[in-house]
Amino acid sequence: MAISAALVKELRERTGAGMMECKKALVETDGDLEAAIESMRKSGQAKADKRAGRVAAEGTVAMYIDEGSRRGVMVEVNSETDFVAKEDGFRAFAADVAKRVFDEAPGDMEALLNLPMEAGGAKTIEEQRKELIARIGENLTVRRFERMEAQGGTLGTYLHHGGRIGVLVAFSKGENDEVAKDIAMHIAANRPLCVSGDQIPQETKDKEKEIFEAQAAASGKPAQIIEKMVIGRMNKFINEVTLLGQPFVKDPDISVEKYLAKTEAVVAGFARFEVGEGIEKKTENFADEVMAQISA
C-alpha cells in the first residue's frame, strides 16, 4: 500500500527516528502506525543492547527542588559525547528522571529504572532510556541520584557550566539565599570531602598519617620534632578536605567556618556530583577507529 507523507511525519514525531526508518517500518506493517511503533521499539531495544558496553562519561546533572526549597533531588545522566549531552531530548529526559525520583523516592537504581516514566504510565524509565539510545545512537546511562532534605533550614543549590557540576547543601539554621548560594558555589569549586574533620573516614585519616610519618621520618629529625610535623600536616590535610576548614572561595582570608559564623548558619550536609567523575574514559587511536568502522 502507499504510505502517505503525513503518516511518516507522525511516526517520526512519535519515535524520533529517521524518515527512511519510519517509512520502512510502515511498509512492513501495511501502514499500521501502532504496529510500526512496536516494531521500532523492538529494534530500538536491540540497538540499545549493542551500545550498552560503550563508555558514557559525558552528560548532565539535573535537579528538581520543591517550591519551599526544603527537599531536592539531583541525578547524573550520562552520554558518550558532550554533543549529545546538550541535545534537548537528552536534557528533557534527565529532568524528567529527576522529577520522578522526587515524586517516588526509589530506594536504589534498579527501583528508579523500573519506575513509570510518567505517573500511571506503562512505559518505564528504562524503556524510555533504550528508546532514546535508539534515536540518538549513543549509549546513555542513569548513573546515580541523591535525595536531600533540609534539617530545619532550606536547601542551597547550584548547577555549574550547563549541568557539568551540581551541588545540594542542607542547612539546619541561619541561612539565607545569598549564604546558601555562596556555600553551594564554594563546594562546586573546591570539592570538599565532608563538612568537618570528624566526618572523614578513619581509614582515610590513617592512610594520610602513615604517609606523613614516613615523610617526616626521612627528614632525620628527632622523634619529638617528627611528631609535631605529623600533627601539623594532619591538621593541614583536614582543613584542605573539609568544607569548614577550607579558605572561603569568595574571601580566601577567612575559612568557610568563619564565614558561616557571621550569619550563624549551620551546614548539615551536602552532595556534589560532577559529570563523569570516577569513570575511566576509553581513548582510541582515531585512524584505528575509522578502520574499525570501515571493516564493520
Phi, psi and omega in degrees: 000157179282136180257120183286154178296327180294322179291319177298317180299317180296320179294322177298317182294326183275338183246337184076008182276171181287161184299315183293323178296319180294315180297319180297317180296321179291322177297316183293335181251018178054039175081009179279107186299313182294322178293323178295319178297316179298318179297318181289328175296321179295318178291326176297322177300316181295319179296320180297318180297323180294330183268356189297333182275357183276140186289127177245098184242001172261190176135211183208157170255128179241151181230156167221123183238138179288167187299327181273004182054038178260325181231147180207162179226144176225134179229151172246125177239130188248151174230174179279329184231155177293331179300313179292327180300338180264358183288137187301317181296321178296314183291326177294320177299314180299317179295320179294322178297317179300317180296319180292323176296318178299316184288322191253344179049060179296151183278335181205182184293323179298316179296323178299311184294336180270359176293147171298139179298328174233144181306124180083356181278167181269331184280130180273167175300320180296318178295320177296320178301315182290326175293322179294322176300315181297323182283315186278325179090019176228156172290135179231138180226145168264109193271316186196164177211159179220130173253140181217143178229134179293142183256073181098344179242222178231180178259137168264139181227152177202131172242125184249142171055052175067024179100012177290326179228136177230143181224135169242132178232125178261127177254145177259342177190161166077359185275160166223179186300320181293314179298315181300315180292319180301314182291320178297318178294320178299314180298319178301318185281321192252357172051052177297151180281322183200181183286310185222169185300328181289351178264354177290129179304138181301325179299320179293317178299315182298320181295314180295319180297320179298319179294315181296322179296318179295319179295317181292322180297326180292345180286341180078011182280163179300157185302318183292329176289318179300319180299317179293323178298317181295316179300316180297318181289326177294319178297319179295318179300314181299318178295326182290327187255356179253145180302312185293331184274342184287148171297134183295131189299329181269349178206082186298351179284345178234157177277165175299323179302316180290324177298316180294326182298332181299327181250003183060028178280146180232125177271123179273330181177170179205164173223139180228123175248133170236128185305126173081359182296133180084354178268127179281114181278136180276128177251134181232151173290126186300317180297318179295323180294318178298315180296323180295322178291322179295317180296324180291000000 
